[in-house]
């Protein structure tokens, strides 16, 4: 995702080339991960064949918010009490985080 944000729409070959400078990822691994990200809606694919380009579907902040929301949603679904206890333990001594959490809960409840 970092490369997609930095470079904008990019071909699979160019993305692989850029990533290969930092690691030993196989071309097929990059292709597979891009396909998964497209299916999840995090990456958009445009063009066809040699003109295919991939781009981030969201800016970094929106991506993080959606990604974290999905992870937390899955955790709450599978381990509700443990997730809530862990979250409370993480923010219990942080007044700013606690205030922000209460404000967001209040906003969400008033939207419904």
C-alpha positions in Angstrom: 0.0 0.0 0.0 2.8 2.4 0.8 4.2 2.0 -2.7 0.7 2.6 -4.2 0.2 5.7 -2.2 3.7 7.0 -3.1 3.6 6.1 -6.8 0.0 6.4 -7.8 -1.4 4.1 -10.5 1.3 1.6 -11.3 1.7 -1.6 -13.4 2.3 -4.9 -11.7 5.7 -5.1 -13.3 6.8 -1.7 -12.1 5.4 -2.4 -8.6 7.3 -5.6 -8.4 10.4 -3.9 -9.6 10.1 -1.2 -6.9 9.4 -3.8 -4.2 12.3 -6.0 -5.4 14.7 -3.2 -4.4 13.6 -3.7 -0.7 12.9 -7.5 -0.6 12.9 -10.8 -2.4 9.2 -11.0 -3.2 8.3 -13.1 -6.2 6.4 -11.5 -9.1 3.6 -14.0 -8.5 3.4 -13.1 -4.8 2.9 -9.4 -5.7 0.2 -10.4 -8.3 -1.6 -12.5 -5.7 -1.6 -9.9 -3.0 -2.8 -7.2 -5.5 -5.7 -9.5 -6.5 -6.6 -10.0 -2.9 -6.5 -6.3 -2.2 -8.7 -5.6 -5.3 -11.2 -8.2 -4.1 -11.3 -6.6 -0.6 -11.8 -3.2 -2.2 -8.6 -1.6 -0.9 -7.0 -1.4 -4.4 -8.6 -0.5 -7.8 -7.6 -2.0 -11.0 -7.9 -0.2 -14.3 -7.0 -1.0 -17.9 -6.4 -4.3 -19.5 -3.5 -6.6 -20.3 -0.3 -4.6 -20.6 -2.1 -1.4 -19.7 -3.4 -2.7 -16.4 -2.7 -0.3 -13.5 -3.3 -0.6 -9.8 -4.0 2.2 -7.4 -5.0 2.6 -3.7 -8.7 2.9 -3.4 -8.4 5.2 -0.4 -5.9 7.6 1.1 -3.8 6.4 3.9 -6.0 7.7 6.8 -9.2 6.2 5.3 -7.4 2.9 4.6 -6.2 2.6 8.2 -9.6 3.5 9.6 -11.3 0.9 7.4 -8.7 -1.8 8.0 -8.6 -1.3 11.8 -12.5 -1.2 11.8 -12.6 -4.6 10.0 -10.0 -6.1 12.3 -11.8 -4.9 15.4 -15.1 -5.9 14.0 -13.8 -9.5 13.5 -12.3 -9.5 16.9 -15.5 -8.4 18.6 -17.4 -10.9 16.6 -15.2 -13.8 17.7 -14.0 -12.6 21.1 -16.3 -9.9 22.3 -15.4 -9.7 26.0 -11.6 -10.1 25.5 -11.6 -7.4 22.7 -13.5 -4.9 24.8 -11.4 -5.6 27.9 -8.2 -5.2 25.9 -9.4 -1.9 24.4 -10.4 -0.6 27.8 -7.1 -1.6 29.3 -5.3 0.2 26.4 -7.1 3.6 26.9 -8.0 3.5 30.6 -5.1 5.8 31.7 -5.2 8.0 28.6 -7.7 10.9 29.2 -7.6 12.1 25.6 -8.2 8.7 24.2 -11.0 8.1 26.7 -12.7 11.5 25.8 -12.3 10.8 22.1 -13.9 7.3 22.5 -16.8 8.6 24.5 -17.4 11.4 21.9 -17.3 9.0 19.0 -19.8 6.7 20.8 -22.1 9.6 21.4 -21.8 10.7 17.7 -22.6 7.2 16.5 -25.6 6.8 18.7 -27.0 10.1 17.7 -26.7 9.2 14.0 -28.9 6.2 14.3 
